């Protein structure tokens, strides 16, 4: 309601059928520092979960497997978000 009347409007027909278009171009980009911070926090959390599991159960191979799985899921999620933004 506030910005609608202020935007330019086309008053008459265009001069040619191939006239260049005009308008407002909005460009959205991901917030890369936030993206990197979330990625880092997820990686540290997956390492902590794997380390705590390995320490509590004294089962190192399963802890490594849990850490690898969490890291793979995180990588897939980050890749999906990246391709969604681009």
Secondary structure, DSSP 8 states (H G I E B T S, - for coil): --SGGGS----S--SSTT-------------HHHHHHHHHHHHHHHHHHHHHHHHHHT-HHHHHHHHHHHHHHHHHHHHHHHHHH-
